[in-house]
Amino acid sequence: MDQLHSALGAAALLAMAWAASERRQASVWRPVWAGMLLAGCLAAALRWLPGSAAGFAQANAALDALQ
C-alpha cells in the first residue's frame, strides 16, 4: 500500500506541475520520464543494497544528535 501511495503522490506532483505550466503543448516528456525512472532505480538500489539500512540508521542518529 505504501508503494501505491508513493506512486500516486509522484503522479499528482507531475500533474500539478503540468497544470501550472504556461505552455502545456510544448512539454517534453522524455526527460521527465527518464528522471522518474532514474529516481526509481536509485530508490530501489538504496532500498535493497546490503548495508544501506545501517547507513540510513547512522545518518538518522547523526541528525538526531543535531536536534
C-alpha positions in Angstrom: 0.0 0.0 0.0 2.9 2.4 0.7 4.3 1.9 -2.8 0.9 2.8 -4.3 0.6 5.9 -2.1 4.1 7.0 -3.2 3.3 6.4 -6.9 0.1 8.3 -6.6 1.9 11.2 -5.0 4.5 11.3 -7.7 1.8 11.3 -10.4 -0.1 14.1 -8.5 3.1 16.2 -8.4 3.6 15.7 -12.2 0.0 16.6 -12.9 0.2 19.7 -10.8 3.4 20.8 -12.5 1.9 20.2 -15.9 -1.3 22.1 -14.9 0.7 25.1 -13.7 2.8 25.3 -16.8 2.1 28.0 -19.3 2.9 26.1 -22.5 1.4 22.6 -21.9 1.7 21.6 -25.6 5.4 22.3 -25.6 6.1 19.9 -22.7 8.8 17.4 -23.5 8.0 14.2 -21.6 11.1 12.1 -22.4 13.4 13.8 -19.8 10.6 13.8 -17.3 10.1 10.0 -17.6 13.9 9.4 -17.7 14.2 11.4 -14.4 11.4 9.5 -12.8 12.9 6.2 -13.9 16.3 7.2 -12.6 14.8 8.3 -9.2 13.0 4.9 -9.0 16.2 3.0 -9.8 18.1 4.9 -7.2 15.5 4.4 -4.6 15.4 0.6 -5.4 19.1 0.4 -5.2 19.3 2.2 -1.9 16.5 0.0 -0.6 17.9 -3.3 -1.4 21.7 -2.7 -1.3 23.4 -4.5 1.6 24.4 -2.1 4.3 22.1 0.7 3.2 19.9 0.2 6.3 22.9 0.7 8.5 23.9 3.8 6.6 20.5 5.3 7.0 20.5 4.4 10.7 23.8 6.2 11.1 22.5 9.3 9.2 19.4 9.2 11.3 21.5 9.1 14.5 23.6 12.0 13.3 20.6 14.1 12.5 19.0 13.2 15.9 22.2 14.4 17.6 21.8 17.8 15.9 18.4 18.4 17.4 
